[in-house]
Amino acid sequence: MTALAAQLPRHLVDKAVLAALEEDIGLAGDLTSQATLAPDAWAKASLSAREPGVIAGLDLAAAAFRHVGAGVTFTPLLADGDRVEAGSVVAEVEGPARLVMSGERVALNFINHLSGIASLTRTYADAIAGTGARICDTRKTTPGLRAFEKFAVRCGGGSNHRFALDDAILIKDNHIAVAGSVTAAYKAAEAFAGHLVAIEIEVTTLAELDEALAAGARIVLLDNMDNDTLRKAVERTAGRARLEASGGVKLDRVRSIAETGVDYISTSQITMGAKPLDLGLDVTIGHSK
């Protein structure tokens, strides 16, 4: 079944955009636009892709123009998750020229950044198509932008791992070191967790995998294992748990990881390694009313 489209909470969009506009416009306003454009100047502009990719962040771009002042309209011609080619028109903007110019950079900063993440995620997702594995993000995100970056991952065909420390239990090597063993850590988490809280445990060796499975683990993260070890882990698990491969996942290896039979592949590359997609805003009509 195809997953429904992701949607960003309106209050998070507005909060982030207002903070960005405050940062960019400052206390005196857009000096350049005030100095060069008449108060009644009008502009119509096109938001266009200058390279191929996947769009994400239209709600944030729209909010930038909505909050910059009254009278600006933002009309999307595509949807988040749509692929674009160089030259594709993504949206049209029209309104008082001073306001259009004042909102331009904030709108572009958000949509360029998020479209870059969506585009790279799509490249990873396409690379493992047909294997049954799913590409996932991590908590390695830009501080303050996690909700938006994880939204972009979904727009690119990826899946979200946990959003924060409070929505699932992920027992990592340091937790195991302090708890004393894989078994001790897992059993303690099992006793603590509510019935709706997922528990995943990280292992670095096949022996630790065996211990985790014996303890009752149903989701296991296989950390920094080579492909041969991943295949053995899949064989040993024999469907008793969902397996996630993580650590050192790059595009040139992701297909071979997926072909080992793991269920999920998580990588910080799709959020931390993505370059912005090049989109620009170009005025097509400008005049005084």
Buried (B, 14 or more C-beta within 10 A) or exposed (E): EEEEEBEBEEEBBBEBBBEBBEEBBEEEEBEEBEEEBEEEBBBBBBBBBBBBBBBBBBBBBBBBBBBBBEEBEBEBEBEBBBBBEEEBBBBBBBBBBBBBBBBBBBBBBBBBBBBBBBBBBBBBBEBBEEBEBBBBBBBBBEEEBBBBBBBBBBBBBBBBBBBEEEEBBBBEBEBBEEBEEBBBBBBBBBEEEEEEEEBBBBBBBBEBBBBBBEBEBEBBBBBEBEBEBBBBBBEEBEEEBBBBBBBEBEBEBBBBBBBBBBBBBBBBBBBBBBEBBBBEBEBEEEEEE
